[in-house]
């Protein structure tokens, strides 16, 4: 059930589900070719299952491979997959992780801070918006970056 409100000019505005649950997490439906469910719900899952990790600054020698792929990056983060595994291997590193209740995905995503202070993600959703010129400046633009913003607010990265 969605929450609907009336705007000042009497238009109906649909705000999304009245309550966000694990049953309405956002996903790409290959049949309808669109995203389903709440981006917020998916981002909160990444935070709850400790999938957002700070990899380091771009001057870290261990991150040369990433620096080659993303030459403008200043800081790198990784979003680990939501699946039943207790670890994930990426870029020669092993990350211990909390297992998710089912195998939602198996890919990691790289989030990086650009010189202008915004964040980019290598996920299909972000890259598609970027190609179409639909990026919202200083917005999250994908659930992975939104999870990173939530992680910042929760002070997950102590340096």
C-alpha positions in Angstrom: 0.0 0.0 0.0 1.4 3.4 -1.0 1.1 6.7 0.7 -0.6 9.3 -1.5 -0.9 13.0 -0.7 -2.4 16.0 -2.5 -0.2 18.8 -3.6 -1.2 22.5 -3.2 -2.5 22.4 -6.8 -4.6 19.3 -6.1 -2.3 16.8 -7.9 -1.8 13.4 -6.3 1.8 12.6 -5.2 2.7 9.0 -4.5 5.3 8.8 -1.8 5.9 5.1 -2.0 5.2 2.3 0.5 3.7 3.3 3.8 6.2 1.0 5.5 9.5 -0.2 4.1 10.1 -3.8 4.7 12.6 -6.4 3.4 9.8 -7.6 1.0 9.9 -4.4 -0.9 13.6 -3.9 -1.5 14.5 -2.4 -4.9 15.6 -4.7 -7.7 15.8 -4.6 -11.5 13.0 -6.6 -13.1 14.2 -8.1 -16.3 10.6 -8.6 -17.5 9.3 -5.1 -17.1 12.8 -3.5 -17.7 12.5 -1.2 -14.6 13.5 -0.9 -11.0 11.1 -2.2 -8.4 10.6 -1.1 -4.8 12.4 1.4 -2.6 16.0 2.5 -3.1 16.0 3.5 0.6 15.2 0.0 1.7 18.0 -1.5 -0.4 20.5 1.1 0.9 19.6 0.3 4.5 20.2 -3.4 3.8 23.8 -2.5 2.6 24.3 -0.6 5.9 22.6 -3.2 8.2 24.7 -6.0 6.7 27.9 -4.0 6.9 28.5 -4.0 3.1 30.0 -0.5 2.8 33.7 -0.4 3.4 36.4 2.3 3.0 39.2 1.0 0.8 41.5 4.1 1.1 42.9 7.1 -0.6 43.8 7.1 -4.2 47.5 7.4 -3.3 47.5 4.0 -1.6 49.8 1.8 -3.6 47.5 -1.2 -3.0 44.8 0.6 -5.0 46.9 1.1 -8.2 44.5 -1.1 -10.2 41.5 1.0 -9.1 43.4 4.3 -9.8 44.0 3.1 -13.3 40.3 2.4 -13.8 39.2 5.7 -12.1 42.0 8.2 -12.5 40.0 11.2 -11.1 39.1 9.4 -7.8 40.3 10.7 -4.5 38.9 8.1 -2.1 37.6 4.6 -2.8 34.8 2.6 -1.1 33.4 -0.8 -1.9 29.8 -2.1 -1.6 29.9 -5.8 -0.9 27.2 -8.1 -2.3 24.1 -9.1 -0.3 24.4 -12.9 -0.3 24.7 -15.9 2.1 28.6 -15.9 2.1 30.6 -14.8 5.1 33.4 -13.3 3.0 34.0 -11.6 -0.3 37.2 -11.5 -2.4 37.9 -8.4 -4.4 41.1 -6.7 -5.7 43.3 -9.2 -3.9 41.6 -8.5 -0.6 39.3 -10.6 1.5 36.4 -8.9 3.3 34.6 -10.7 6.1 30.9 -9.9 5.9 27.6 -10.6 7.5 25.7 -13.2 5.5 22.3 -12.1 4.0 19.3 -14.3 4.2 19.5 -15.2 0.5 21.7 -14.7 -2.5 20.5 -11.4 -3.7 23.6 -10.5 -5.8 27.2 -11.5 -6.2 28.9 -8.4 -7.5 30.8 -5.7 -5.6 30.5 -2.1 -6.6 33.1 0.6 -6.4 32.1 4.1 -5.1 34.7 6.9 -5.4 34.9 10.5 -4.5 35.7 12.8 -7.4 37.8 16.0 -7.3 34.6 18.1 -7.1 33.5 16.3 -4.0 30.7 14.3 -5.5 30.5 10.5 -5.5 30.3 8.1 -8.5 29.5 4.4 -8.6 30.4 1.8 -11.2 26.9 0.2 -11.0 24.7 -0.1 -14.0 22.1 2.3 -12.6 24.5 5.1 -11.9 26.4 4.7 -15.2 23.1 4.6 -17.1 21.9 7.9 -15.5 25.3 9.4 -16.2 25.1 8.5 -20.0 21.6 10.0 -20.2 22.6 13.1 -18.3 20.2 12.4 -15.5 22.6 12.7 -12.6 21.4 14.8 -9.7 24.3 16.9 -8.5 25.2 16.1 -4.9 22.4 13.4 -4.9 23.0 9.8 -4.2 21.8 8.6 -7.7 22.0 4.9 -6.7 21.4 2.7 -3.6 25.1 2.1 -3.2 26.0 5.8 -2.8 22.9 6.3 -0.6 24.2 3.5 1.7 27.5 5.3 1.8 25.8 8.5 2.8 23.9 6.6 5.6 27.3 5.1 6.7 28.8 8.6 6.9 25.8 9.7 9.1 26.3 6.7 11.3 30.0 7.4 11.5 31.0 4.0 10.3 34.4 5.0 9.1 36.7 5.9 12.0 40.1 7.1 10.9 
